[in-house]
Amino acid sequence: MASDAQTGVLDAAWGQIPHSPQTTAGIGSFTRSRVERIISLVAGAFGSLMLGVQAFLTALGSNDELPGWHEALMISVFGSLAVMILACVIGRGVRVAAGVFALVYVLALVVWPIATAGVEPSQDEPWIWYLLNLATLAAVLAFPFPLQIGWTILAPVLFGVVRLLQVGFAQEYWFAVGLDVSFALILGGVILTLGWLFRSMAVNVDETRARAVASYAQAAAADAAEQERVAVAALMHDSVLAALIAAERASTPRERTLAATMAREALTRLANTEQDDHEGTDEPWDASVLAAEIGEAASELGVEIDVQREIEPAAAPIPGRVARALTLAATQAVANAVQHAGGAGLGVAVTATGGRVRVEVHDAGEGFDLDAVPDDRLGIRASIIARVAAVGGQSDLETGSHGTVVRLTWQEPVG
């Protein structure tokens, strides 16, 4: 089922990618970054370069502006356009350069009536008209979508107004100006639509690809967990079976001791399979870290405990395997107190002096008879006593009408 779901997600992502020699090389090559690069190269560099050269050649022979204004407008407009083209070619600072050109062009339109005041207008379109749709293109490269729409409408309408101001609203210019504005609006709408379409498609592909990768990762994690469970089950089976065979064949004190050790290790590993923690490394722990881990484990059981600490500054670090065993055993003691005593009077204390560490878990329940606990209940025998004994520690249990106290002690070996 997981494989079918994963295949379905990948097929959906692949179906949204245009098939070409570039995209068939691998799933997910058609990304938003690639689309942005394509837009900046094709439209920003080549398109702007061709229209910019046309406008520049027209501007060189223009007599529409007053002396001084002509040079200033050409330097500001074509200078910012050249910077935008360069940014599109190298692929850096495209948004900033395009935004600057879009603003400079609109400002040039605003001052156009002042720059052309008193000059006899020509019948042909002024050179600034040839750059009209480049302002729309710059807005597509630089601004958010709502502002792109505004710029696509603003620039042509503003050109129409300033052109009519230049010619004194003479009626013989109205039709020509109307055609220029409508043409710029149509072409600007096409540029805006294509930019939105390509970007939306790229975003959709990226999101679908991300879901496919997440689905694959989840399926791989589930498969790894299943393989681990199978391996642990096989290990438990082999360990327990080997311990039983050794116990059955033991005939000497040494063989009986070995069988008992094997049984203790098998029970400890069996108890550890109930936890998510693995064996891990033997990197030493501080006693304060041990206390914090016990408190965190208790909180995962739904119990908030303020672990009391009496830790000497000179206390020796605790081997990792010992610390993990004490943490798991203390957690089991807390779980037993919650289950059987309702958590009444529950408390945990960690004491560390020199090379000795002790963890005490106490509650104010009614107590119980350890001998009356069925042999198949391993919560105390395996998860606490056997686990601590497997790392060379000791477990003491006091229970009665006053409550239950579980003491877990480990002493650093001497020599």
C-alpha positions in Angstrom: 0.0 0.0 0.0 2.8 2.4 0.9 4.6 1.7 -2.4 1.3 2.3 -4.4 0.8 5.6 -2.6 4.4 6.7 -3.2 4.1 5.8 -6.9 0.9 7.8 -7.2 2.5 10.9 -5.8 5.6 10.6 -8.0 3.4 10.0 -11.1 1.3 13.1 -10.2 4.5 15.2 -10.0 5.9 13.8 -13.2 2.7 14.5 -15.1 2.8 18.2 -14.3 6.3 18.6 -15.8 6.6 19.5 -19.5 8.4 16.6 -21.2 11.5 17.7 -23.0 15.1 16.5 -23.4 16.0 18.6 -20.4 13.2 17.6 -18.1 13.2 13.9 -19.0 16.7 13.6 -17.6 15.2 13.4 -14.1 12.1 14.1 -12.0 12.0 17.6 -10.4 14.4 19.5 -12.7 11.7 22.0 -13.6 11.8 24.1 -10.4 10.8 27.7 -9.4 14.4 28.8 -9.5 14.9 27.5 -13.0 11.7 29.3 -14.1 12.9 32.5 -12.6 16.2 32.1 -14.4 14.5 31.4 -17.7 12.3 34.5 -17.3 15.2 36.7 -16.4 17.3 35.5 -19.3 14.7 35.3 -22.1 12.5 38.2 -21.3 14.8 40.3 -19.2 18.0 40.0 -21.2 17.1 39.3 -24.8 13.7 41.0 -24.9 14.9 44.1 -23.0 18.1 44.2 -25.1 16.3 44.3 -28.4 13.6 46.8 -27.4 16.2 48.8 -25.6 18.4 49.1 -28.6 15.4 50.2 -30.8 14.4 52.8 -28.3 18.0 54.0 -27.9 18.5 54.5 -31.6 15.2 56.4 -31.8 16.2 58.5 -28.8 19.5 59.6 -30.4 17.6 61.5 -33.2 14.8 62.8 -31.0 14.0 66.5 -30.8 11.0 66.2 -28.5 12.8 67.3 -25.3 14.2 70.6 -24.2 18.0 71.0 -24.2 19.4 69.4 -21.0 16.3 67.3 -20.4 17.1 65.0 -23.3 20.5 63.9 -22.0 19.3 63.6 -18.4 16.3 61.4 -19.4 18.4 59.2 -21.6 21.1 58.7 -19.0 18.6 57.8 -16.2 16.3 55.6 -18.2 18.8 53.8 -20.4 21.4 53.6 -17.6 18.9 51.8 -15.3 17.8 49.6 -18.2 21.4 48.6 -18.8 21.9 47.7 -15.2 18.7 45.6 -15.3 19.9 43.7 -18.4 23.3 43.1 -16.8 21.6 41.7 -13.7 19.4 39.4 -15.8 22.5 38.1 -17.6 24.5 37.3 -14.5 21.5 36.2 -12.5 22.2 38.4 -9.4 20.2 41.4 -8.1 17.5 41.0 -10.7 14.6 42.1 -8.4 16.4 45.2 -7.2 17.6 46.3 -10.7 14.2 45.6 -12.3 12.5 47.5 -9.6 14.8 50.5 -10.0 14.1 50.6 -13.8 10.4 50.4 -13.3 10.4 53.3 -10.9 12.8 55.4 -13.0 10.6 54.9 -16.1 7.5 56.0 -14.3 9.3 59.1 -13.0 10.5 59.8 -16.6 6.8 59.7 -17.7 5.8 62.1 -14.9 8.4 64.7 -16.0 7.9 64.1 -19.7 5.4 67.1 -20.1 7.9 69.4 -18.4 10.8 68.1 -20.5 8.8 68.7 -23.7 7.1 71.9 -22.8 7.2 74.4 -25.7 8.6 71.9 -28.2 6.6 71.1 -31.3 5.6 67.5 -31.0 6.3 65.0 -33.8 3.7 62.8 -35.4 5.6 59.6 -34.5 5.6 58.0 -31.1 8.4 59.4 -28.8 11.3 57.1 -27.9 10.0 56.7 -24.4 7.0 54.8 -25.8 9.2 51.9 -27.0 10.1 51.2 -23.4 6.6 51.1 -22.1 6.2 47.3 -22.0 9.7 46.9 -20.6 8.3 48.7 -17.5 5.7 46.0 -17.3 8.3 43.3 -17.7 10.5 44.9 -15.0 7.4 44.9 -12.6 6.9 41.2 -13.3 10.5 40.6 -12.4 10.6 42.7 -9.3 7.2 43.2 -7.6 4.5 41.0 -6.0 1.6 40.0 -8.2 -0.9 42.6 -7.1 1.6 45.4 -7.8 2.4 43.8 -11.1 -1.2 44.2 -12.1 -1.2 47.8 -11.0 2.0 48.6 -12.9 0.6 46.9 -16.1 -2.3 49.3 -16.0 -0.6 52.4 -14.6 2.3 52.7 -17.1 0.2 52.7 -20.3 -2.5 55.0 -18.9 0.1 57.3 -17.5 1.8 57.4 -21.0 -1.5 58.3 -22.6 -2.1 61.2 -20.2 1.4 62.6 -20.6 1.4 62.2 -24.3 -1.9 64.1 -24.6 -0.4 66.8 -22.3 2.6 67.1 -24.6 0.4 67.7 -27.7 -2.1 69.9 -25.8 -4.9 67.4 -26.1 -5.2 68.0 -29.8 -7.9 65.8 -31.3 -5.9 64.6 -34.2 -3.6 62.7 -31.7 -6.4 61.1 -29.7 -6.9 58.1 -31.9 -3.2 57.4 -32.2 -2.6 57.7 -28.5 -5.6 55.4 -27.8 -4.1 52.8 -30.1 -0.7 53.1 -28.4 -2.3 52.7 -24.9 -4.5 49.8 -25.9 -1.6 48.0 -27.6 0.6 48.5 -24.5 -2.2 47.2 -22.2 -2.7 44.1 -24.3 0.9 43.3 -24.6 1.5 44.0 -20.9 -1.4 41.7 -20.0 0.2 38.9 -22.1 3.6 39.4 -20.3 1.8 39.5 -16.9 -0.2 36.3 -17.7 2.8 34.4 -18.9 4.9 35.2 -15.9 2.1 34.2 -13.5 1.4 31.0 -15.5 5.0 29.8 -15.5 5.6 30.7 -11.8 2.3 29.0 -10.7 3.3 25.8 -12.6 6.7 25.8 -11.1 5.4 26.3 -7.6 2.9 23.5 -8.1 5.6 21.1 -9.3 7.9 22.0 -6.4 5.1 21.4 -3.8 4.2 18.1 -5.4 7.8 17.0 -5.5 8.2 18.0 -1.8 5.1 15.8 -1.0 6.6 13.0 -3.0 10.0 13.2 -1.2 8.2 13.4 2.2 6.1 10.4 1.3 9.1 8.4 0.2 11.0 9.4 3.4 8.0 8.3 5.5 7.8 5.0 3.7 11.5 4.4 4.0 11.4 5.2 7.8 8.4 2.8 8.2 10.3 0.1 6.3 13.5 0.6 8.4 11.4 0.4 11.6 9.8 -2.8 10.5 13.2 -4.3 9.6 14.4 -3.3 13.0 11.5 -4.9 14.8 12.1 -8.1 12.8 15.8 -8.0 13.8 15.0 -7.3 17.5 12.4 -10.1 17.5 15.0 -12.5 16.1 17.6 -11.4 18.6 15.2 -11.9 21.5 14.2 -15.3 20.2 17.9 -16.4 19.9 18.9 -14.9 23.3 16.1 -16.5 25.2 16.4 -19.8 23.4 20.2 -19.9 24.0 19.7 -19.1 27.7 17.1 -21.9 28.1 19.3 -24.4 26.3 22.3 -23.4 28.5 20.2 -23.7 31.7 18.9 -27.2 30.7 22.4 -28.5 30.0 24.2 -26.9 32.9 25.7 -29.5 35.2 28.5 -27.6 36.9 28.5 -24.4 39.1 30.4 -22.6 36.3 27.8 -23.6 33.7 24.9 -22.7 36.0 26.5 -19.2 36.6 26.9 -18.8 32.8 23.3 -19.8 32.2 22.1 -17.4 34.9 24.1 -14.6 33.3 22.7 -15.4 29.8 19.2 -15.4 31.2 19.7 -12.1 33.0 21.0 -10.5 29.8 18.1 -12.0 27.8 15.5 -10.5 30.2 17.3 -7.2 30.2 17.2 -7.0 26.4 13.5 -8.1 26.4 12.7 -5.3 28.8 14.6 -2.8 26.6 12.5 -3.6 23.6 9.6 -1.8 25.3 11.5 1.4 25.0 12.4 3.5 21.9 15.9 4.1 23.2 18.6 1.9 21.7 21.9 0.7 23.3 23.7 3.9 22.2 27.3 4.7 23.0 28.9 4.5 26.4 29.7 8.2 26.6 29.6 9.3 30.2 26.6 11.2 31.7 26.5 13.8 34.5 24.2 13.0 37.3 22.3 16.2 36.6 21.6 14.9 33.1 20.4 11.6 34.6 18.0 13.5 36.8 16.8 15.6 33.8 16.2 12.5 31.7 14.2 10.8 34.4 12.0 13.9 34.8 11.5 14.1 31.0 10.6 10.4 30.8 8.1 10.9 33.7 6.5 13.8 31.8 6.0 11.6 28.8 3.9 9.4 31.1 1.8 12.3 32.0 3.4 13.0 35.4 5.2 16.2 36.2 7.8 15.5 38.8 10.3 17.8 40.4 13.3 15.5 40.7 15.2 16.2 43.9 19.0 16.4 43.4 21.8 16.0 45.8 24.8 16.0 43.5 28.3 16.8 44.7 30.4 18.9 42.3 33.2 16.2 42.4 30.8 13.3 41.6 32.2 11.0 39.0 30.4 10.8 35.6 28.2 7.8 35.0 28.9 5.4 32.0 26.2 5.8 29.3 24.9 2.3 29.5 24.6 2.5 33.3 22.8 5.9 33.0 20.4 4.5 30.5 19.6 1.5 32.5 19.0 3.6 35.6 16.8 6.0 33.6 14.7 3.1 32.2 14.4 1.4 35.5 13.4 4.6 37.3 10.8 5.3 34.6 9.4 1.8 35.1 9.1 2.5 38.9 7.3 5.7 38.2 4.9 3.9 35.8 4.2 1.3 38.4 3.5 4.0 41.0 1.1 5.7 38.7 -0.6 2.5 37.7 -0.9 0.9 41.1 -0.8 3.8 43.6 -2.5 6.5 41.4 0.7 8.6 41.7 -0.1 9.4 45.4 3.0 11.0 47.1 5.1 10.2 44.0 8.6 11.6 44.2 12.1 11.0 42.7 15.5 11.8 44.2 18.9 11.5 42.6 22.0 11.4 44.8 25.6 11.4 43.5 28.7 11.3 45.8 32.1 10.4 44.5 31.7 7.3 42.3 28.3 6.3 43.7 24.9 7.3 42.3 21.5 6.4 43.8 18.0 6.9 42.3 15.1 6.7 44.7 11.4 6.5 43.6 8.8 6.6 46.3 5.0 6.8 46.5 2.4 6.8 49.3 0.3 3.9 48.0 -0.9 0.8 49.8 2.1 -1.3 48.9 2.1 -4.9 47.6 3.5 -8.3 48.2 6.4 -8.9 45.8 6.2 -12.7 46.2 2.5 -12.6 45.2 3.3 -11.0 41.8 2.9 -13.6 39.1 6.1 -14.8 37.5 5.0 -13.6 34.0 4.8 -10.0 35.2 8.2 -8.6 34.4 7.6 -4.9 35.3 9.7 -5.2 38.5 11.8 -8.3 38.0 13.0 -7.6 34.4 12.5 -3.9 33.8 13.9 -2.8 37.2 15.9 -5.5 39.0 17.4 -7.4 36.1 18.1 -4.3 34.1 20.0 -2.6 37.0 21.8 -5.9 37.8 22.9 -6.2 34.2 25.0 -3.1 34.5 26.5 -4.0 37.9 24.0 -2.1 40.1 21.7 -3.0 42.9 17.9 -2.6 43.4 16.3 -2.5 46.8 12.5 -2.5 47.3 10.6 -1.5 50.4 6.8 -1.8 50.3 4.1 -1.8 52.9 1.0 0.2 54.1 3.2 3.3 54.2 3.9 3.1 50.5 6.7 1.8 48.3 10.3 2.9 47.9 12.5 1.7 45.0 16.2 2.4 45.4 18.5 2.0 42.4 22.3 2.1 43.3 25.4 1.9 41.2 28.9 2.1 42.5 31.9 2.7 40.3 34.2 -0.3 40.3 37.4 0.1 42.2 40.7 -0.7 40.5 
